[in-house]
Amino acid sequence: MELDTGTFNPDEFSWQGLMMTPAAAAHIRDLVSQQPDKQGLRLGIKNQRLPPVLVTYSS
């Protein structure tokens, strides 16, 4: 199985947000609070036809 990764630039698409479960949101919040110097987050998705997404955030 070949995996393709890349970055996602919301300026290049009609960005309408990202939906996740409350547990996933809590997990990400915990990760960000533990490592405040990080500038990105790699998210996996269940739909195997789409590549993983790199999401950047600012505090």
N, C-alpha and C positions, 0 to 999 in steps of 0.2 A: 504494500500500500504506500503510495507516495503522498506526502503531506506538503501542502503549499502554505507558506506564511507570508504575511505582508503587513502593511500598515493601512489604517483607515483614516482618511482625511475627510471630516464631515463637510468641509467647504466644497468638496468635489461631488457631493451627493445631496439629495433631498433628505437630510437627516431628520428623523422623527423621534429619536430617542432610543433607549435600550430598556427592555423589560426583563426583570429577573425576579426570582422568588425572594420573599423577605429573608430567608436563611442565607441566600447568596449575597444579598445586600449587606447583611450583618457581617458576613465573612470578609467581604471586601473592606468594609469600614474598619474591622479589626486589623486587617493587614496594613492598611494605610496608616492607622494610628501607631502601629508597631514600627513602621519603617517610613517616617515622614520625609526622608530624603529621596525616596523613589519618585520617579516622574512618569511612570507608565505601568500598565497592568495588562497582562495577556489573559484574554478570556477564551475559554473553549465553548463551543456550541454543540448542541445535540444533532443538528442537521449536518450530516457528514459531507454533503455536497458543497458546503460553504467553507472557506478557509477560516482559521482563527483570526481574531481581531486584536490589534494592539490599541488600547485606549489610553490616552494621556489625560492627566488631571492636574489641576493646580489647587493649592490650598489657600 
